[in-house]
Amino acid sequence: AYRHVGKMPALILCGPGNNGGDGYVAARYLAERGVRVRVAALAEPKSAAAQSARQQWAGEVETLDDATDPAPLLIDALFGTGLKKGLENAAKEQLFRLASTARVRIACDVPSGIETDGGAELSPVPAFDLTVTFGALKPAHRLSPSVAKCGRVALADIGIEVGGDWFEIGAPTLPALDPAGHKY
């Protein structure tokens, strides 16, 4: 986020899982670089990794419901990989409200409300300018309709060991379209 927007004041939305933990880590790193950071949590962290990340964040944590002041930079770390159902109405409405007033919107791993493996929108999802993903690209970063919500996708190295050779098949090289051509 810092490389993308510099010291723009940020509001980071954290969920209860590992994606929320990523949000607390982002908050800590941004604050160390002098960025004014606020964190709003949907719920207390549930996973051990998220709890550890929360303990390392020295700043205040407001509830998502109380996050009434938007920020120029919104970072969505509510839900990531493994989401199986859409966001509850209150969380979805708050995400849309805060995203609509932000100048820059960044999602951690995948935008909240996206099903990672198939790219389906499990609930309406605001469009993001940048999605920072970890370990490897996910199908949702390239499949419709989710690809339109991810914005630019950046793969961040956070020390995840990925076995095997990972690669992305590029677009095929096709001849230029003939203006007089047709499929019949």
Salt bridges, closest charged atoms under 4 A:
GLU62 OE2 - ARG38 NE 2.96
ASP109 OD1 - LYS138 NZ 2.97
GLU121 OE2 - LYS149 NZ 3.95
ASP129 OD1 - ARG105 NH2 3.91
GLU168 OE2 - ARG142 NE 2.48
